[in-house]
Amino acid sequence: MVVNAHSFAVAQIGPDFLVLSEPADLPPGQAELVVEVDGSEKRRTIFLPDGVCAADEQTRIAHAS
């Protein structure tokens, strides 16, 4: 995940949440989810409606329309 030109490794992603590999605190806003599988990269804009809180395991996400 990329937020304001900073990269954060994602350990797990679901339809409406993600889990970062390392705890972080980020304000609500837009992020870019970057997924690479077998050398093929896909990017998707997502929103962090509640931001990211290092104390929470899961982070709620919303997909851009």
Secondary structure as a PSIPRED ss2 file (coil, helix, strand):
# PSIPRED VFORMAT (PSIPRED V4.0)

   1 M C   1.000  0.000  0.000
   2 V E   0.000  0.000  1.000
   3 V E   0.000  0.000  1.000
   4 N C   1.000  0.000  0.000
   5 A C   1.000  0.000  0.000
   6 H E   0.000  0.000  1.000
   7 S E   0.000  0.000  1.000
   8 F C   1.000  0.000  0.000
   9 A C   1.000  0.000  0.000
  10 V E   0.000  0.000  1.000
  11 A E   0.000  0.000  1.000
  12 Q E   0.000  0.000  1.000
  13 I E   0.000  0.000  1.000
  14 G C   1.000  0.000  0.000
  15 P C   1.000  0.000  0.000
  16 D C   1.000  0.000  0.000
  17 F E   0.000  0.000  1.000
  18 L E   0.000  0.000  1.000
  19 V E   0.000  0.000  1.000
  20 L E   0.000  0.000  1.000
  21 S C   1.000  0.000  0.000
  22 E C   1.000  0.000  0.000
  23 P C   1.000  0.000  0.000
  24 A C   1.000  0.000  0.000
  25 D C   1.000  0.000  0.000
  26 L E   0.000  0.000  1.000
  27 P C   1.000  0.000  0.000
  28 P C   1.000  0.000  0.000
  29 G E   0.000  0.000  1.000
  30 Q E   0.000  0.000  1.000
  31 A E   0.000  0.000  1.000
  32 E E   0.000  0.000  1.000
  33 L E   0.000  0.000  1.000
  34 V E   0.000  0.000  1.000
  35 V E   0.000  0.000  1.000
  36 E E   0.000  0.000  1.000
  37 V E   0.000  0.000  1.000
  38 D C   1.000  0.000  0.000
  39 G C   1.000  0.000  0.000
  40 S E   0.000  0.000  1.000
  41 E E   0.000  0.000  1.000
  42 K E   0.000  0.000  1.000
  43 R E   0.000  0.000  1.000
  44 R E   0.000  0.000  1.000
  45 T E   0.000  0.000  1.000
  46 I E   0.000  0.000  1.000
  47 F E   0.000  0.000  1.000
  48 L E   0.000  0.000  1.000
  49 P C   1.000  0.000  0.000
  50 D C   1.000  0.000  0.000
  51 G C   1.000  0.000  0.000
  52 V E   0.000  0.000  1.000
  53 C C   1.000  0.000  0.000
  54 A C   1.000  0.000  0.000
  55 A C   1.000  0.000  0.000
  56 D C   1.000  0.000  0.000
  57 E C   1.000  0.000  0.000
  58 Q C   1.000  0.000  0.000
  59 T E   0.000  0.000  1.000
  60 R E   0.000  0.000  1.000
  61 I C   1.000  0.000  0.000
  62 A E   0.000  0.000  1.000
  63 H E   0.000  0.000  1.000
  64 A C   1.000  0.000  0.000
  65 S C   1.000  0.000  0.000
